[in-house]
């Protein structure tokens, strides 16, 4: 993946001042077409989308993390992107990875057998509910990666799209979590039907409500104005959180 420098950190040019991390990056990382990258997250400082800011800046280094090795070559060709092929999770080692027919649905979590059939009207959702095959993937804590980033650098932005394990990714940052300025996670609001069926795609995933609570307890405040829906059918949203002790709007 990369060789550490003499100080034991991921080598980055002296011109780099900020680091953005993309967990579940897929192929395009911060230059992809995802709506997360088309949003403006620092409106008082810059009017550009995250995509345009990354493209035009010369002081940002991106770290793109994805368990699928087929993305490595493409990611490695993007200037100022360091690709890491691994899954981020609270436990390091090897975990079962559930691969689904639809690209972008594969997860460390198995399908939710209690998913209400009424949510299967969307063909994409159907593809995200049937396992194609199971493989083993290497898992690493985010804390491990953050500890390899030079303390002189501002870890300004963390985007997470981990298909049901987004909060676990943040939790795996441990004591390093406080270094991050802004976090975007993909999460679902829980909608239950007599506690027998629900709208969750994956078994044992953590709800948006629980995520907001945990993040607040760890000094990350939910920014409702910057958050936005991803799929209203299943109540899936991109939630934005700001570090209480960082000025993320200027």
LINQUI-V806885 format. One line per field, one symbol per residue. ss: DSSP state (a for helix, b for strand, c for the rest). phi: phi as a letter, one per 20 degrees, with the letter a starting at -180 (. if undefined). psi: psi as a letter, one per 40 degrees, with the letter a starting at -180 (. if undefined). A space follows every 10 residues. Layout:
ss->???
phi->???
psi->???
//
This chain:
ss->cccbcccccb cccccccbbb bbbcccccaa accccccccc ccccccccca aaaaaacccb bbbbbbccaa aaaaaacccc bbbbbcbbcc ccbbbbbbbb ccccccbccc bcccbcaaaa acaaaaaccc bbbbbbbbbb caaaaacccc cccbbbbbbb cccccaaaaa accaaaaaab bbbbbbbbcc cbbcccbbcc cbcccccaaa aaaaaaaccb bbcccccbbb baaacbbbbb bbbccccccc
phi->.adfffendf fbffffdccd cdenfmeelf dfegfgeeed dcfedbeffg fffffefcdd dddddbfeff efffffeegm ddeceadebf deqccfdeed fefndfbfde fefegfgfee fegffgfedc feadcdcfdb ffgffffedg gfeeeebcdc cdlndffgff ffflffgffe ebcdcebdff cdclmdcbef fcfmfeffff fffffffdmd efdffefbfd bfgdldcded cdfgdceedd
psi->cihiadefih hiidehdihh hhhfdbdebe eieiddeeih egdedieiid ddddddieeh hhhhhiehee eddddeehhf hhihhihhid hibhihhhhi dhheeiieii iheehhdeee dhdddddeeh hdihihihii idddddeehh eeihgdhhhh gfgefddddd deebeedeeh dhhhihihhh higfediaeh diheihiddd ddddddeffh hhgddeiiid gddefhihhh hhhdeihee.
//
